[in-house]
Each structure stands twice: as C-alpha cells, then as structure tokens.
Amino acid sequence: MRDVRGAVEADPMDGYAWDGDQWWTPESVREWWRDRKRILEYLRDQVREWERYDRWIPDQRAVEGALDFAAYIAGGTDSGSLETDLRIYLYWLQERRSPSPADRLPEL
C-alpha cells in the first residue's frame, strides 16, 4: 500500500485520479470481466519482452508483477481474487456504500 500511495503522490499525470466511479458502470465492469481472457493473453505474450527489461533494470520485476496480476485475474492469490473485488465494487457502484458481511454481492 505504501508503494501505491507513493505512486499516487509522484504521478504527474494524475493517472491515479479518484474519478473511476464517474466512468465505470455495473455494465462496463461486467463487460470488462467477460473480456478478461484478452488481458490474460496480453500478459502472457508480454512476459518475454518484460524479461528483457527485468535484466536491464535492477529491481524492475515486471515479469513478477505480470504473473501476479494474471494469477489475481485467473482465480486468486494469497491477497484475494479480482472476481471478489469486482463484486464488491459492483455493490459499491449500485449502493454507494461498502457491503457488510450480511449483504449479498451482485453477480458478475
């Protein structure tokens, strides 16, 4: 989390803007989820290219990040799964509040 916060503070283009809820809708989240295979294919195809970057730039770890992200999309890691996180986000988009443990999460 410290690294993400550092990236937000250092981002000169405001790429980590806090306006995602203005652009994402339940329909667009579901559409992205249905098309996630395309992201997994992209990550797989880029690993060889990113292996070169990892050799050139110490501590780059692009391949490690790509593989971690692919695992997160594909079904989960020790820190959770994208499917669960997107269902929580869908709840937020629909209800404008975080779900409680008793709330039923929407389907993707």
C-alpha positions in Angstrom: 0.0 0.0 0.0 2.9 2.3 0.8 4.2 1.8 -2.8 0.7 2.6 -4.3 0.5 5.7 -2.2 3.9 6.8 -3.3 3.0 6.3 -7.0 -0.2 8.4 -6.5 1.8 11.2 -4.9 4.5 11.1 -7.6 2.2 10.7 -10.6 2.5 13.9 -12.7 -0.4 13.0 -15.0 -3.0 12.3 -12.3 -3.4 8.7 -13.7 -4.4 7.6 -10.2 -7.3 10.1 -10.2 -10.1 9.3 -7.8 -12.8 9.6 -10.5 -13.2 6.0 -11.5 -16.8 5.9 -10.2 -17.7 8.6 -12.8 -16.6 6.3 -15.7 -17.3 2.7 -14.5 -20.9 1.4 -14.5 -22.1 -2.1 -13.5 -22.5 -2.9 -17.2 -18.9 -1.8 -18.1 -17.4 -3.8 -15.2 -19.3 -6.9 -16.3 -18.2 -6.3 -19.9 -14.5 -6.0 -18.8 -14.8 -9.2 -16.7 -16.3 -11.1 -19.7 -13.3 -10.0 -21.8 -10.6 -10.7 -19.2 -9.2 -13.5 -21.4 -7.8 -10.8 -23.6 -5.9 -9.3 -20.7 -4.5 -12.7 -19.7 -3.4 -13.3 -23.3 -1.7 -9.9 -23.4 0.2 -10.6 -20.1 1.3 -14.0 -21.4 2.5 -12.5 -24.7 4.4 -9.7 -22.9 6.3 -11.8 -20.5 9.3 -12.4 -22.9 9.5 -8.7 -23.6 9.4 -7.8 -19.9 12.0 -10.4 -19.1 14.5 -8.3 -21.1 13.5 -5.2 -19.1 14.0 -7.1 -15.9 17.6 -7.9 -16.9 18.4 -4.3 -17.9 16.8 -2.5 -14.9 17.7 -3.8 -11.4 14.6 -4.4 -9.2 12.2 -3.8 -12.2 10.4 -7.2 -11.5 7.9 -6.6 -14.4 7.5 -10.3 -15.0 6.8 -11.0 -11.4 4.1 -8.3 -11.4 2.6 -9.5 -14.6 2.4 -13.1 -13.3 0.9 -11.9 -10.0 -1.7 -9.9 -11.8 -2.5 -12.8 -14.1 -3.0 -15.1 -11.1 -5.2 -12.4 -9.4 -7.4 -12.3 -12.5 -7.4 -16.0 -13.1 -8.6 -17.0 -9.7 -6.9 -15.5 -6.9 -3.7 -15.1 -4.9 -3.0 -15.1 -1.2 -4.3 -11.5 -1.1 -7.6 -12.2 -2.8 -9.2 -12.5 -6.2 -10.3 -10.0 -8.7 -13.7 -11.6 -9.1 -14.4 -11.0 -5.4 -13.0 -7.5 -5.5 -15.1 -6.6 -8.6 -18.2 -8.0 -7.0 -17.6 -5.7 -4.0 -17.0 -2.8 -6.4 -20.3 -3.6 -8.2 -22.0 -3.4 -4.9 -20.4 0.0 -4.3 -21.5 1.3 -7.7 -25.1 0.2 -7.1 -25.5 1.1 -3.5 -22.8 3.8 -2.9 -21.7 2.1 0.3 -19.4 -0.8 1.2 -21.1 -4.1 1.7 -21.5 -5.5 5.2 -20.8 -9.2 5.8 -24.6 -9.8 5.6 -25.0 -8.1 2.2 -25.3 -10.3 -0.9 -22.8 -9.3 -3.5 -24.0 -8.9 -7.1 -23.0 -11.4 -9.7 -20.5 -10.6 -12.4 
